[in-house]
Structures are given as C-alpha cells and as structure tokens.
Amino acid sequence: MARRLRRWLRRLSVGATALAAAATLATPAQAGSRLLGTGGVTQIEGAAGGGLSPWGVLAGTASDTEVAMSVAASEAWLDDYGLRVRGIGLNWHDRVELSYARQRLALDTLGGVLEQEIYGAKLRLFGDPLYHPWGSWSIGVQHKRLDQGQALARAVGAEATQGNDLYLAGSKLFFDAVAGRNLLANLTLRSTRANQGGLLGFGGDRDSGRSLVAEGSLGLFLTPAWVVGVEYRQKPDNLGFAEEQAWQDVFTALFLTRHLSLTGAWLDLGDIAGLDNQRGGYLSLQLAL
C-alpha cells in the first residue's frame, strides 16, 4: 500500500501541475457562476456529490445559462483491495447532469481484477442549496455494467452482471450553523440491487429484489474553500456467502481554485467478499471547466 501511495502521489504532483496550468489558461466564464464548492466533488460513480454518494447538486459551478464539465481521477488503497476510478460529468444549464465513470478494483489478496462502467443522468427537480429553504433536490439513474469479473460475480451468487440504480438526493447549506461556520447536509435515498456497488454483480441467492437504502453526509466549511466531514452509505445484503456492510468515511476537501479541487478521506468499507475490515486512504483530484 505504501509503495502504491508513493507512486500515486508522484503522478498526482505531475497531474496537479498540468491541471493548474490548464486552470490558469481557462477563462472565469468556463468555471461557471455558482459559488465555489456548490458542485461538490466527483463521487466514485461519476456523479457530483461526495466521495461515496451522489448529492442533490450538479457538477461544476454552471448557472442556469451556462454549461460546465468536470473530470476526476480517484484512487483508494484498502487492506486487501485497490480501487481506481476515472470519471467525467457534464452540467447543462444547472438542470441536467450526464456522467460516466470506470471503476477498476484490484483483488490484491485474492488475485484478479474487477472492472465496471457506470453511465449516469441526474435531473435537478427544484431548489438551490444556498437560498431555498428546502435546499436542492434531484433524481438520478445509474446504469452499471460489469465488464471484467463476470464469472466471479456469478460464482458468488449474483443473478446479473448489469443493473440500474435509481436515487433521490437533496443538499442544503446551513449558514452560520456551527461556531459561525457553514454546514452542508446531504441525504440520498437509493433503490438498488447492486452488490458492493455493482462490482460483485446484482441480486443474489439471499435476496433478488430491489432494496431501498439511505446515504448521507455532513460537511463543515472551516473556510470558504476548505471543508471537513463524514459520509455514510447503507447497502443491500443480497449474497449468502458473505455479509455486506455499510460504507463510511471521514473526509476533507480543498477547493484550490474554481477549477481545481483535491479530496482526501479515510475509508471504512467493512467486510468485502469475506475479507474483514477493509480500511484505507482515498485521494481524488478534480478539474472543473
């Protein structure tokens, strides 16, 4: 894990230099007109939100007359696994978000690789996270397809190797909430059949139907460009061979400019595929245009 972290930090420094140069050349209009941080970051499934969950906000900082795009590279280092995610999102007039992510899970202890593609769409129903009394609310869909590792998913009892998640998400920023600092709260309700987010297929021998699960997060802005917080993501338990547990993390995000943000977290993903207590670090670099 330490070797992988050092390699990724070297790549991160090179990437950050390139992205910072691109951000310097970009015009302010390309970053949009919404306030810094109101698009969250790119979560592990490609949508705008936190690291683990999609939020009610849309990618970037585009207003209702603008178009924005974000790209992100994320990596997590767990005790027995390594997760790599590359994602891209498009925001049209702060109303519709389209996203794509590719996940690669390296089975460091068991051996092998699982890869999944995720196509997402999110529609903002109403509201604004800053000024509307109920915040901003969106509905979304994610189509997930397991490209590599289908045989393993079938072997552990999955019914299918592709499926759809549906979710309703809300985000609200509370001004002057804690010691004069602003607090961002998010709630997501998801209908899903995905095992371990889809990396172990969909449905199973224990439960083949859809489950309604809850996800949430709180983020405290220590400064206008620095937030710390926690996330929680409930998950269904469809497979009889191994219990599936909730995901949670403690995170910090720095919005270095309107174009560039860096997120770090300590993950606790519970037991995965019979391997206990999968914990480790997470880093994500995002460029918004």
C-alpha positions as CSV (number, residue, x, y, z in Angstrom):
1,M,0.0,0.0,0.0
2,A,2.8,2.4,0.9
3,R,4.5,1.8,-2.5
4,R,1.2,2.4,-4.4
5,L,0.6,5.6,-2.4
6,R,4.1,6.9,-3.2
7,R,3.6,6.1,-6.9
8,W,0.2,7.8,-7.0
9,L,1.5,10.9,-5.2
10,R,4.2,11.3,-7.8
11,R,1.5,11.0,-10.5
12,L,-0.7,13.4,-8.6
13,S,2.1,16.1,-8.4
14,V,2.6,15.8,-12.2
15,G,-1.2,15.9,-12.8
16,A,-1.8,18.8,-10.5
17,T,0.9,20.8,-12.2
18,A,-0.7,20.1,-15.6
19,L,-4.2,20.8,-14.3
20,A,-3.1,24.0,-12.6
21,A,-1.6,25.2,-15.8
22,A,-4.9,24.4,-17.7
23,A,-6.9,26.2,-15.0
24,T,-4.6,29.3,-15.3
25,L,-5.3,29.4,-19.1
26,A,-9.1,28.9,-18.7
27,T,-11.3,32.0,-18.5
28,P,-13.5,32.6,-15.4
29,A,-16.7,32.0,-17.5
30,Q,-15.6,28.4,-18.1
31,A,-15.8,27.7,-14.4
32,G,-19.4,28.9,-14.2
33,S,-21.1,31.5,-11.9
34,R,-22.2,29.5,-8.9
35,L,-20.2,29.8,-5.7
36,L,-17.1,27.8,-5.0
37,G,-17.8,24.2,-3.8
38,T,-21.5,24.2,-4.6
39,G,-21.0,21.4,-7.1
40,G,-19.3,19.1,-4.5
41,V,-16.7,16.8,-6.0
42,T,-16.9,13.7,-8.3
43,Q,-18.0,10.6,-6.4
44,I,-16.8,7.1,-7.2
45,E,-19.7,6.5,-9.6
46,G,-19.1,9.7,-11.6
47,A,-21.9,11.9,-10.3
48,A,-21.5,15.2,-8.5
49,G,-21.5,14.7,-4.7
50,G,-19.2,13.3,-2.0
51,G,-16.8,10.5,-2.5
52,L,-19.3,7.8,-1.7
53,S,-22.7,9.3,-2.6
54,P,-24.4,11.4,-5.2
55,W,-25.8,14.7,-3.9
56,G,-28.7,16.9,-5.0
57,V,-26.2,19.4,-6.6
58,L,-24.9,19.2,-10.2
59,A,-21.3,19.1,-11.4
60,G,-19.2,22.2,-11.6
61,T,-20.4,25.7,-11.0
62,A,-22.6,26.4,-14.0
63,S,-25.6,28.7,-13.6
64,D,-28.9,28.3,-15.5
65,T,-27.4,29.9,-18.6
66,E,-24.1,28.0,-18.7
67,V,-22.6,24.6,-19.4
68,A,-19.9,23.1,-17.2
69,M,-17.7,20.0,-17.3
70,S,-15.7,18.2,-14.7
71,V,-13.1,15.4,-14.9
72,A,-11.7,13.4,-11.9
73,A,-9.1,10.8,-11.1
74,S,-9.6,8.9,-7.8
75,E,-7.7,6.1,-6.0
76,A,-8.3,4.1,-2.8
77,W,-5.9,1.8,-1.0
78,L,-7.6,-0.8,1.2
79,D,-6.1,-3.7,3.2
80,D,-6.8,-6.3,0.5
81,Y,-8.0,-4.2,-2.4
82,G,-7.1,-1.3,-4.6
83,L,-9.8,0.9,-6.3
84,R,-9.1,3.2,-9.2
85,V,-11.9,5.4,-10.7
86,R,-11.8,7.8,-13.6
87,G,-14.9,10.0,-14.1
88,I,-16.3,12.8,-16.2
89,G,-19.5,14.9,-15.8
90,L,-21.4,17.4,-17.9
91,N,-23.8,20.0,-16.5
92,W,-26.3,21.7,-18.8
93,H,-27.8,24.9,-17.5
94,D,-27.7,23.7,-13.9
95,R,-30.7,21.4,-14.8
96,V,-29.3,18.2,-16.3
97,E,-26.1,16.3,-15.4
98,L,-24.7,13.4,-17.6
99,S,-21.8,11.4,-16.2
100,Y,-19.6,8.4,-16.9
101,A,-17.2,6.5,-14.6
102,R,-15.0,3.5,-15.0
103,Q,-14.0,1.6,-11.8
104,R,-11.2,-0.9,-11.5
105,L,-10.9,-3.0,-8.3
106,A,-7.7,-4.9,-7.9
107,L,-8.1,-8.0,-5.8
108,D,-4.6,-7.8,-4.2
109,T,-5.1,-10.7,-1.8
110,L,-7.5,-12.9,-3.8
111,G,-5.9,-12.2,-7.2
112,G,-7.6,-10.8,-10.2
113,V,-9.4,-7.6,-11.3
114,L,-13.0,-6.4,-11.5
115,E,-13.9,-3.6,-13.8
116,Q,-17.2,-1.7,-14.1
117,E,-18.6,1.0,-16.3
118,I,-21.3,3.4,-14.9
119,Y,-23.4,5.7,-17.1
120,G,-25.4,8.3,-15.1
121,A,-28.0,11.0,-15.6
122,K,-29.3,13.4,-13.0
123,L,-32.2,15.9,-13.2
124,R,-32.5,18.8,-10.7
125,L,-36.1,19.0,-9.7
126,F,-36.2,22.3,-7.8
127,G,-34.4,24.4,-5.3
128,D,-30.9,25.8,-4.6
129,P,-28.5,24.5,-1.8
130,L,-27.8,28.1,-0.6
131,Y,-31.1,30.1,-0.6
132,H,-34.1,27.7,-1.0
133,P,-35.5,26.7,2.4
134,W,-35.5,23.0,1.3
135,G,-32.2,23.1,-0.5
136,S,-31.7,21.5,-3.9
137,W,-33.4,18.2,-4.9
138,S,-32.5,15.9,-7.8
139,I,-33.4,12.5,-9.2
140,G,-30.9,10.3,-10.9
141,V,-30.3,7.0,-12.6
142,Q,-27.0,5.0,-12.9
143,H,-26.7,2.1,-15.4
144,K,-23.9,-0.2,-14.2
145,R,-22.3,-2.9,-16.3
146,L,-19.6,-5.3,-15.1
147,D,-17.1,-5.6,-17.9
148,Q,-14.4,-7.8,-16.2
149,G,-15.1,-10.3,-13.4
150,Q,-18.5,-11.5,-14.6
151,A,-17.5,-15.1,-13.8
152,L,-16.5,-14.3,-10.3
153,A,-19.8,-12.4,-9.7
154,R,-21.8,-15.4,-10.9
155,A,-19.7,-17.7,-8.8
156,V,-20.5,-15.9,-5.6
157,G,-24.3,-16.0,-6.4
158,A,-25.1,-12.8,-8.3
159,E,-28.1,-13.0,-10.6
160,A,-26.9,-10.5,-13.1
161,T,-23.8,-8.6,-14.2
162,Q,-25.6,-5.3,-15.0
163,G,-28.3,-3.3,-13.4
164,N,-29.8,0.2,-12.7
165,D,-29.7,2.3,-9.5
166,L,-32.4,5.0,-9.0
167,Y,-32.0,7.7,-6.4
168,L,-33.4,10.9,-5.0
169,A,-30.9,13.3,-3.4
170,G,-31.2,16.6,-1.5
171,S,-28.5,19.0,-0.5
172,K,-28.8,22.1,1.8
173,L,-26.2,24.6,3.1
174,F,-27.0,26.0,6.5
175,F,-25.3,29.4,7.1
176,D,-23.6,30.1,10.4
177,A,-24.6,26.7,11.7
178,V,-21.6,25.7,13.9
179,A,-19.4,28.2,15.6
180,G,-20.0,30.7,12.8
181,R,-19.2,28.1,10.1
182,N,-21.5,26.9,7.3
183,L,-22.7,23.3,7.3
184,L,-23.6,21.3,4.2
185,A,-26.1,18.4,4.7
186,N,-26.9,15.8,2.1
187,L,-29.5,12.9,2.1
188,T,-29.8,10.3,-0.7
189,L,-32.4,7.5,-1.0
190,R,-31.4,4.8,-3.4
191,S,-33.2,1.9,-5.0
192,T,-30.7,-0.8,-6.0
193,R,-29.8,-4.5,-6.5
194,A,-26.1,-3.8,-6.6
195,N,-23.7,-6.0,-4.6
196,Q,-20.7,-3.9,-3.4
197,G,-21.8,-1.1,-5.6
198,G,-22.1,-3.4,-8.6
199,L,-18.6,-4.8,-8.5
200,L,-20.0,-8.2,-7.4
201,G,-23.0,-8.1,-9.7
202,F,-26.7,-7.5,-9.0
203,G,-29.2,-9.5,-6.9
204,G,-28.3,-12.8,-5.2
205,D,-29.3,-16.0,-3.6
206,R,-30.3,-14.3,-0.4
207,D,-32.4,-11.5,-1.9
208,S,-33.0,-10.9,-5.6
209,G,-35.3,-7.9,-5.3
210,R,-34.6,-4.2,-5.1
211,S,-33.7,-2.6,-1.8
212,L,-34.3,1.0,-0.6
213,V,-31.1,2.2,1.2
214,A,-30.1,5.5,2.7
215,E,-27.0,7.6,2.3
216,G,-26.0,10.8,4.0
217,S,-23.2,13.2,4.7
218,L,-22.3,16.3,6.7
219,G,-19.6,18.8,5.7
220,L,-18.4,21.7,7.8
221,F,-16.7,24.6,5.9
222,L,-13.8,25.7,8.1
223,T,-13.1,28.3,5.4
224,P,-14.9,29.1,2.2
225,A,-12.5,26.8,0.3
226,W,-11.9,24.0,2.9
227,V,-14.5,21.5,4.1
228,V,-14.2,18.5,6.5
229,G,-16.9,16.0,7.1
230,V,-18.3,12.4,7.3
231,E,-20.2,10.2,4.9
232,Y,-22.4,7.1,5.4
233,R,-23.7,4.7,2.7
234,Q,-26.1,1.9,3.5
235,K,-26.0,-1.1,1.1
236,P,-28.2,-4.2,0.4
237,D,-27.1,-7.6,1.6
238,N,-28.1,-10.0,-1.3
239,L,-25.3,-12.6,-1.2
240,G,-25.4,-15.6,1.2
241,F,-21.7,-16.3,1.1
242,A,-20.6,-13.0,2.8
243,E,-22.3,-10.3,4.7
244,E,-22.3,-6.9,3.1
245,Q,-21.8,-3.9,5.4
246,A,-22.3,-0.1,5.2
247,W,-19.5,2.2,3.8
248,Q,-18.4,5.2,5.7
249,D,-15.6,7.8,5.7
250,V,-14.1,10.9,7.2
251,F,-13.1,13.3,4.5
252,T,-11.5,16.7,3.8
253,A,-11.8,18.7,0.5
254,L,-9.8,21.7,-0.6
255,F,-11.2,23.8,-3.5
256,L,-7.8,25.2,-4.6
257,T,-9.4,27.4,-7.3
258,R,-12.7,27.4,-9.1
259,H,-11.2,24.9,-11.5
260,L,-9.2,22.6,-9.2
261,S,-10.1,20.6,-6.0
262,L,-8.4,17.9,-4.0
263,T,-10.2,15.4,-1.7
264,G,-8.7,13.1,0.8
265,A,-10.5,10.6,3.1
266,W,-10.1,7.7,5.5
267,L,-12.4,4.9,4.4
268,D,-14.1,2.1,6.4
269,L,-15.8,-0.2,3.9
270,G,-16.4,-3.1,6.3
271,D,-16.1,-6.7,5.2
272,I,-15.8,-7.2,1.4
273,A,-16.2,-10.7,-0.1
274,G,-15.3,-12.4,3.1
275,L,-12.2,-10.3,3.8
276,D,-12.6,-8.4,7.1
277,N,-12.3,-4.7,8.0
278,Q,-11.4,-3.1,4.7
279,R,-10.0,0.3,5.6
280,G,-7.6,2.7,4.0
281,G,-6.9,6.0,2.3
282,Y,-8.5,7.8,-0.6
283,L,-7.4,10.6,-2.8
284,S,-9.3,12.4,-5.6
285,L,-8.2,15.2,-8.0
286,Q,-10.9,17.1,-9.9
287,L,-10.7,19.7,-12.7
288,A,-13.8,21.8,-13.4
289,L,-14.3,23.8,-16.6
